Amino acid sequence: MQVILKTNVENLGGEGDLLTVADGYARNYLIPRKLAIRATEKNRKALDHEKRVESARAVKEKKEAEKLAGELSNLSCTIRMQAGENDRLFGSVTALDIAAALEEQGIEIDRRKIILSEPLKELGVFTVPARIHPDVTADIKVWVVKAEDE
């Protein structure tokens, strides 16, 4: 019997796969648990339509991510921190701080997308990568400067 998987099934296939399985396996296990549906002509056409819609959505997301990456590469953010001797910071600059500084400039980016191997602990200019999309990475220029004492 041919079936279309609705979810990922271990050792069988992924969502949307068209498979030929034993009749009993399909009737007694896959279909009652709503893991698969029969591969009728109507269901095949629906699957093809869903794949086209998903593909178009993925292309649109990637274009938006590339646009955001272009904006980020032309942008730099400045973070003011208290620092002691030898330009060592009291504390550190984290991805959350960078995300907040970008948000002040009108660009919202999730802090989990900012890739910092370790927090920034010194004054200076740093290039921090941000993975906006699985295929798109942007470099953000971060200026860590000493806060003025009042």
Secondary structure, 3 states (H helix, E strand, C coil): CEEEECCCECCCECCCCEEECCHHHHHHHHCCCCCEEECCHHHHHHHHHHHHHHHHHHHHHHHHHHHHHHHHHCCEEEEEECECHHHEEEEEECHHHHHHHHHHCCCCCCHHHECCCCCEEECEEEEEEEEEECCEEEEEEEEEEECCCC
